[in-house]
């Protein structure tokens, strides 16, 4: 039903998220974090079906827990510098294009013949890493 009067619509900025952690996962502070197919946070890895979230602001060990037994705070909506995969380097030709997750600190230029999930958009390349937003 459409509004007929003012509404106090709640908001939050979405920069920091508290996410449920996958069973058996260990996420280190500063790690590239993804959501798995069940919507649980996990460290980045070479796999399909993962959703890039951002960078872990804390370490969380859910290695002995079930899905959701722990939570992790993840920062997003900004660019993070990840390592550039040797042998599949993101180059200047990859600027403003998608790069792909290799692990919890590394991205690559390609999807590894369909084995990697998208990380985000490349906005810069330095000698020591790739800026991904």
Steps between C-alpha positions, in 0.01 A plus 500: 500500500645843412580752772234748606721675756867546591688182592801461728703272272792343685843499341851371543802566285599140417873572533540260793310172506484235770472170317444142613809286442496165320558178691868415524617839372790704634503859380804716578488876548576662165379199301291515185155379610233333289152361552456136407188357335329482841569868570765426763824698519821317411854589396546553127597192302509366146142387452191593306178635649669726755395861557774753574427703814813693601770489770475341846546754779572228755616141531239231561557130559192290436704188422313297764163669446192454288366754249427824685665406832732800451473836327758716326502873438572577135574842351373573150414791266864597460800374301742249650845405376536126438802306375529451124509134388832403343433336165161672461589859580248779491656760268408850383274333243289383796423847634129550568439133421419206725776301669461159664559345842794262542514485881445722804769749393544455124315589180563409136421641157288206383242260637749213468294325228185520705645408840506842672232737624501872425664728757404844379615784279869584463555871568879500525812290468817552702825305494385319816132443433165563338243749630156341486169672572 
